[in-house]
């Protein structure tokens, strides 16, 4: 069995039976935690929505041929494993299909997709679904910091061990201070994210990737009291985008994590709810099943790298060079970049370090906005980014794209994808 990982652009663009190809990549809308349209939804409800949509998008694929489903989730009870499998069976994927969840913090969705790709590459399975789900409304009570922890770790002599539970906002402040990222630059970046997302939404650029969610909604007043009855709704749009975001408005926001700091609620990612799923198989399998015409892209490899926990946001600046070395690509040979905007501070640092500032200006980095405007449902973000990358690569006529993000506790992950 030949490897699906190839080095060099010409080799990467070749089509081989061993390629790990993508037939669909879909997501729910991403909505604001506690306030948005999906606040009363369950994470497994959102997962069921995208899994059902995946089956609908691939009507000529018998569900029993899907051998494994891997889903990224960070906050759900029991790691989401039981509820997730229930959702899988609920939509018509049979019990013969196995299911598991993945938690690598902010990269969980991308990790799940990578795991499924590697399972296919090694012959463990032939067809699988990778994705992610998260309801931060329901499960963000501890703010993603463990409430029960071995005391020896909280009091460890090793600073890096203690720093693994440092609040993410403080890591953002560290990056800004250590690498000279100003408040003004962070605010300008945030406004750009909202502006791009608003323009993309107005132009219908998210339509191909979004699956509407039929759910319920209970209006709540400022005191937390219910207003009226719970009602049935259909959520079809991201609702964290602020089309009227301005530098003046951003500049008036107070620091959110540190007195006299530079990271605010406006230039940080939103806490959000959402889910996403990607269907993968070997190209040879797609040909055997008569599904070659449904191929929209392929996975080209993934790399992960560690960094200091107290500046976890620099992760993409470490993982992306490792991915480029692994795949034999040059920076200029990557057509489109999706780099998660956990915080404007770390996104700006990474773009500067990677030499991608011009690409940002050209609309080749986060052209439809990022997590500052769209939101960051932890377990689903990586899969959400891929669902947005592929149609944008098609729109711009680009062949290669990279998805990358920083990871809480000090890591970065980056994956290469090719459009077909």
VMD Tcl script that draws the C-alpha trace (Angstrom):
set ca {
  {0.00 0.00 0.00}
  {1.61 3.27 -1.12}
  {1.64 6.24 1.23}
  {-0.85 9.07 0.66}
  {1.73 11.55 1.96}
  {3.77 13.03 -0.87}
  {6.50 15.62 -0.96}
  {6.69 18.52 -3.37}
  {3.89 20.39 -5.10}
  {3.84 18.36 -8.32}
  {3.65 15.08 -6.41}
  {1.02 16.42 -4.01}
  {-1.22 17.47 -6.92}
  {-1.04 14.03 -8.58}
  {-4.10 11.82 -8.26}
  {-3.37 8.33 -6.96}
  {-5.63 5.49 -5.77}
  {-4.08 5.75 -2.30}
  {-5.09 9.41 -1.85}
  {-7.29 10.15 1.17}
  {-10.10 12.10 -0.47}
  {-12.94 14.22 0.87}
  {-16.49 13.88 -0.45}
  {-18.20 16.41 1.79}
  {-17.30 18.85 4.55}
  {-20.24 20.56 6.27}
  {-20.98 22.52 9.40}
  {-23.82 23.98 11.41}
  {-24.02 27.72 11.87}
  {-21.70 28.89 14.65}
  {-23.68 30.88 17.19}
  {-22.93 32.81 20.35}
  {-22.90 30.84 23.58}
  {-25.67 31.79 26.06}
  {-27.27 34.24 23.61}
  {-27.21 32.77 20.12}
  {-29.63 30.67 18.15}
  {-28.15 27.32 19.26}
  {-27.92 28.09 22.96}
  {-30.72 25.66 23.82}
  {-29.38 22.91 21.55}
  {-27.39 19.92 22.75}
  {-23.94 19.25 21.27}
  {-25.05 15.78 20.17}
  {-28.11 17.38 18.55}
  {-25.77 19.53 16.48}
  {-23.68 16.47 15.66}
  {-26.77 14.59 14.55}
  {-27.63 17.48 12.25}
  {-24.28 17.42 10.42}
  {-24.13 13.61 10.29}
  {-27.61 13.48 8.77}
  {-26.57 16.17 6.29}
  {-23.46 14.17 5.42}
  {-25.60 11.18 4.53}
  {-27.94 13.41 2.50}
  {-25.01 14.97 0.65}
  {-23.79 11.50 -0.31}
  {-27.00 9.63 -1.23}
  {-25.18 6.97 -3.25}
  {-23.12 5.87 -0.26}
  {-24.66 3.12 1.81}
  {-24.32 4.22 5.49}
  {-23.21 0.73 6.51}
  {-20.02 1.23 4.50}
  {-18.91 3.97 6.92}
  {-16.63 2.06 9.26}
  {-15.68 4.61 11.90}
  {-16.70 8.07 13.09}
  {-14.26 10.22 15.09}
  {-15.53 13.44 16.65}
  {-13.60 16.18 18.45}
  {-15.16 17.45 21.66}
  {-13.59 19.21 24.63}
  {-16.23 19.98 27.22}
  {-19.04 17.41 27.03}
  {-19.80 15.00 29.86}
  {-17.93 11.68 29.49}
  {-16.06 13.21 26.60}
  {-19.21 13.09 24.51}
  {-18.60 9.43 23.67}
  {-21.98 7.99 24.65}
  {-24.16 10.85 23.46}
  {-22.13 11.06 20.25}
  {-22.62 7.40 19.41}
  {-26.31 7.74 20.18}
  {-26.50 10.65 17.71}
  {-24.69 8.58 15.07}
  {-27.15 5.69 15.40}
  {-30.09 8.11 15.64}
  {-29.51 9.44 12.11}
  {-29.21 6.03 10.47}
  {-25.57 5.05 10.68}
  {-25.74 1.44 11.90}
  {-24.31 -0.17 15.01}
  {-21.69 -1.93 12.88}
  {-20.01 1.49 12.53}
  {-17.73 2.30 15.45}
  {-17.49 5.69 17.15}
  {-14.99 7.57 19.31}
  {-14.25 11.09 20.49}
  {-11.00 13.08 20.49}
  {-9.86 15.83 22.84}
  {-6.80 17.81 21.80}
  {-8.36 21.05 23.01}
  {-8.78 23.63 20.23}
  {-7.53 21.25 17.51}
  {-9.89 18.41 18.43}
  {-11.92 18.61 15.21}
  {-8.81 18.69 13.03}
  {-7.29 15.89 15.11}
  {-10.38 13.76 14.51}
  {-10.21 14.35 10.75}
  {-6.50 13.53 10.79}
  {-7.09 10.36 12.79}
  {-9.71 9.14 10.33}
  {-7.36 9.96 7.44}
  {-4.55 7.98 9.06}
  {-6.88 5.05 9.78}
  {-7.74 4.97 6.09}
  {-4.10 5.37 5.08}
  {-3.03 2.35 7.13}
  {-5.88 0.17 5.91}
  {-7.58 0.05 9.31}
  {-10.78 1.36 7.70}
  {-11.88 2.22 4.19}
  {-14.40 5.01 4.84}
  {-14.85 7.28 7.84}
  {-16.20 10.58 9.12}
  {-14.15 13.05 11.15}
  {-15.54 16.17 12.77}
  {-16.34 17.98 15.98}
  {-19.14 19.19 18.24}
  {-19.36 21.62 21.13}
  {-21.94 23.44 23.20}
  {-20.05 25.99 25.23}
  {-23.42 27.26 26.46}
  {-24.03 23.97 28.24}
  {-20.52 22.96 29.23}
  {-18.26 25.99 29.76}
  {-18.96 26.33 33.49}
  {-15.35 25.74 34.56}
  {-14.06 27.89 31.68}
  {-12.18 24.81 30.45}
  {-9.97 24.66 33.55}
  {-10.09 21.45 35.65}
  {-11.92 21.77 38.94}
  {-10.46 18.59 40.44}
  {-6.70 18.26 40.04}
  {-3.84 16.51 41.81}
  {-2.52 19.23 44.18}
  {1.08 18.36 43.35}
  {0.50 19.71 39.84}
  {-1.00 22.99 40.98}
  {2.03 23.44 43.22}
  {4.60 21.88 40.90}
  {8.17 23.17 40.89}
  {7.98 22.99 37.10}
  {6.56 26.27 35.81}
  {5.46 24.76 32.50}
  {3.38 22.20 34.40}
  {1.64 24.91 36.43}
  {1.11 27.03 33.33}
  {-0.96 24.34 31.60}
  {-3.98 25.66 33.54}
  {-3.19 29.33 32.98}
  {-6.33 31.08 31.67}
  {-6.10 31.44 27.91}
  {-6.55 35.21 28.10}
  {-3.35 35.55 30.10}
  {-1.43 33.55 27.51}
  {-2.69 36.07 24.96}
  {-1.38 38.91 27.09}
  {1.99 37.16 27.29}
  {2.23 36.88 23.51}
  {1.29 40.54 23.04}
  {3.86 41.71 25.60}
  {6.71 39.43 24.58}
  {6.41 39.94 20.84}
  {5.30 43.55 20.61}
  {1.72 43.20 19.39}
  {-0.03 46.48 20.17}
  {-3.62 47.01 21.29}
  {-4.22 49.09 18.16}
  {-3.05 46.28 15.89}
  {-5.21 43.76 17.73}
  {-8.30 45.96 17.44}
  {-7.68 46.57 13.74}
  {-7.31 42.84 13.16}
  {-10.60 42.17 14.96}
  {-12.45 44.77 12.90}
  {-11.05 43.19 9.74}
  {-12.28 39.75 10.84}
  {-15.81 41.02 11.38}
  {-15.76 43.06 8.18}
  {-14.67 40.08 6.09}
  {-17.17 37.75 7.73}
  {-20.01 40.25 7.26}
  {-19.14 40.69 3.59}
  {-18.93 36.94 3.06}
  {-22.27 36.43 4.77}
  {-23.92 39.17 2.73}
  {-22.57 37.61 -0.48}
  {-23.78 34.14 0.46}
  {-20.30 32.64 0.70}
  {-21.15 30.50 3.71}
  {-24.20 28.86 2.11}
  {-22.31 25.87 0.65}
  {-20.79 24.91 3.97}
  {-23.70 25.50 6.39}
  {-26.44 23.03 7.31}
  {-29.49 24.69 8.96}
  {-30.42 23.41 12.42}
  {-34.04 22.79 13.42}
  {-34.07 23.35 17.16}
  {-35.70 25.24 20.04}
  {-35.10 28.69 21.52}
  {-36.08 30.21 24.85}
  {-35.77 33.98 25.06}
  {-34.17 35.21 28.30}
  {-34.14 38.75 29.66}
  {-31.16 40.54 31.23}
  {-32.03 39.10 34.65}
  {-31.99 35.56 33.31}
  {-35.76 35.21 33.45}
  {-37.69 33.46 30.71}
  {-39.64 35.62 28.29}
  {-42.58 33.85 26.69}
  {-42.64 30.19 25.72}
  {-39.91 28.10 24.16}
  {-40.40 28.06 20.40}
  {-39.23 26.02 17.45}
  {-36.76 27.80 15.18}
  {-34.47 27.12 12.24}
  {-30.94 28.48 12.60}
  {-29.23 28.96 9.25}
  {-26.71 31.75 9.80}
  {-23.72 32.47 12.02}
  {-24.90 35.05 14.54}
  {-21.69 36.34 16.15}
  {-20.70 38.51 13.20}
  {-20.89 42.25 13.88}
  {-21.22 44.06 10.57}
  {-20.92 47.42 12.38}
  {-17.64 46.60 14.16}
  {-15.40 49.67 14.19}
  {-12.03 50.75 15.49}
  {-13.74 53.36 17.64}
  {-15.97 50.75 19.23}
  {-13.14 48.27 19.72}
  {-10.92 50.87 21.34}
  {-13.53 51.58 24.03}
  {-13.59 47.99 25.33}
  {-11.82 47.31 28.60}
  {-9.10 44.65 28.94}
  {-10.79 41.34 29.73}
  {-8.03 39.37 31.40}
  {-5.46 41.67 32.94}
  {-5.43 45.22 34.26}
  {-3.83 47.46 31.64}
  {-3.79 44.50 29.25}
  {-4.49 44.58 25.52}
  {-6.76 41.57 24.98}
  {-10.47 42.38 25.13}
  {-13.75 40.62 24.49}
  {-13.69 42.31 21.08}
  {-10.27 41.18 19.88}
  {-10.56 37.64 21.25}
  {-12.49 34.70 19.85}
  {-16.10 34.25 20.87}
  {-17.29 31.32 22.96}
  {-19.72 29.49 20.73}
  {-21.85 26.47 19.87}
  {-21.61 24.39 16.70}
  {-20.63 21.15 14.96}
  {-19.02 20.01 11.71}
  {-18.30 16.75 9.85}
  {-16.11 15.61 6.94}
  {-16.51 12.37 4.95}
  {-13.23 10.73 3.87}
  {-12.23 7.59 1.97}
  {-9.44 6.27 -0.22}
  {-9.62 7.46 -3.85}
  {-9.58 3.86 -5.01}
  {-12.58 3.13 -2.82}
  {-14.45 6.11 -4.23}
  {-13.76 4.81 -7.75}
  {-14.98 1.33 -6.87}
  {-18.22 2.78 -5.49}
  {-18.78 5.07 -8.46}
  {-18.28 8.16 -6.29}
  {-15.25 9.75 -8.00}
  {-17.35 12.64 -9.30}
  {-18.23 13.55 -5.70}
  {-14.61 14.14 -4.62}
  {-14.05 17.77 -3.59}
  {-10.56 17.56 -2.11}
  {-7.96 15.45 -0.39}
  {-5.99 15.40 2.84}
  {-2.27 15.98 2.34}
  {-0.81 15.50 5.82}
  {-0.81 16.88 9.35}
  {1.84 17.95 11.83}
  {1.64 18.93 15.49}
  {4.24 20.68 17.65}
  {4.63 21.77 21.24}
  {5.49 25.14 22.76}
  {5.49 26.80 26.17}
  {2.04 26.66 27.78}
  {2.17 30.31 28.86}
  {2.38 31.42 25.21}
  {0.32 28.66 23.63}
  {-0.92 31.04 20.93}
  {2.35 30.86 19.00}
  {1.60 27.22 18.14}
  {0.82 27.75 14.42}
  {4.16 29.52 13.94}
  {5.83 26.27 15.01}
  {3.48 23.70 13.49}
  {3.20 25.26 10.01}
  {6.96 25.21 9.23}
  {6.97 21.60 10.41}
  {4.10 20.82 8.01}
  {5.85 22.56 5.11}
  {9.01 20.57 5.76}
  {6.99 17.35 6.04}
  {5.23 17.92 2.71}
  {8.14 19.55 0.89}
  {6.15 22.71 0.16}
  {7.26 26.33 0.16}
  {5.16 28.99 1.84}
  {4.36 30.59 -1.51}
  {3.02 27.27 -2.84}
  {0.14 27.32 -0.37}
  {-2.81 29.08 -1.95}
  {-5.09 29.65 1.04}
  {-4.57 29.77 4.78}
  {-7.10 29.31 7.57}
  {-5.37 30.20 10.84}
  {-7.58 30.19 13.90}
  {-8.09 33.55 15.58}
  {-8.08 32.43 19.20}
  {-6.84 35.93 20.01}
  {-5.80 38.76 17.72}
  {-2.47 38.92 19.56}
  {-1.41 35.40 18.66}
  {-2.87 35.48 15.15}
  {-0.90 38.65 14.36}
  {2.30 37.23 15.84}
  {1.96 34.02 13.82}
  {1.32 35.87 10.56}
  {4.37 38.07 11.14}
  {6.56 35.12 12.07}
  {5.41 33.11 9.06}
  {5.75 36.00 6.62}
  {2.05 35.94 5.72}
  {1.15 39.59 6.24}
  {0.97 40.27 2.50}
  {-1.15 37.15 2.00}
  {-3.52 38.51 4.65}
  {-3.86 41.76 2.71}
  {-4.48 39.79 -0.49}
  {-7.35 37.83 1.04}
  {-5.40 34.57 1.13}
  {-5.55 34.29 4.94}
  {-8.95 34.01 6.63}
  {-10.71 35.70 3.70}
  {-14.14 35.10 5.24}
  {-13.11 36.17 8.73}
  {-12.14 33.89 11.57}
  {-12.99 32.93 15.14}
  {-13.07 36.55 16.35}
  {-16.11 37.09 14.13}
  {-17.45 33.58 13.67}
  {-16.73 32.05 17.06}
  {-14.65 29.21 18.45}
  {-16.66 26.13 19.55}
  {-13.59 24.34 20.87}
  {-14.11 20.76 19.73}
  {-15.63 21.74 16.38}
  {-13.36 24.58 15.26}
  {-10.85 22.56 13.22}
  {-13.63 20.83 11.31}
  {-15.46 24.15 10.86}
  {-12.33 25.67 9.36}
  {-12.02 22.87 6.80}
  {-15.69 23.22 5.85}
  {-14.95 26.86 5.04}
  {-11.56 26.30 3.40}
  {-12.64 23.98 0.59}
  {-15.42 26.12 -0.96}
  {-13.24 29.22 -0.69}
  {-10.40 27.44 -2.49}
  {-12.90 26.59 -5.23}
  {-14.15 30.18 -5.39}
  {-10.64 31.61 -5.69}
  {-9.39 28.84 -8.01}
  {-6.69 27.71 -5.58}
  {-5.24 24.21 -5.36}
  {-3.70 24.00 -1.90}
  {-4.75 25.18 1.54}
  {-3.61 24.89 5.15}
  {-5.70 24.81 8.32}
  {-3.86 25.61 11.54}
  {-4.56 26.58 15.13}
  {-2.96 27.05 18.52}
  {-3.86 24.60 21.26}
  {-4.38 25.16 24.97}
  {-1.52 23.84 27.18}
  {0.99 24.81 24.50}
  {0.77 23.22 21.04}
  {0.02 23.96 17.43}
  {-1.44 21.80 14.66}
  {-1.46 22.28 10.90}
  {-2.94 20.22 8.05}
  {-2.60 20.44 4.29}
  {-5.58 20.01 1.97}
  {-5.81 19.92 -1.82}
  {-8.86 21.00 -3.82}
  {-10.27 19.00 -6.71}
}
mol new
graphics top color blue
foreach p $ca { graphics top sphere $p radius 0.5 }
foreach p [lrange $ca 0 end-1] q [lrange $ca 1 end] { graphics top cylinder $p $q radius 0.2 }
display resetview
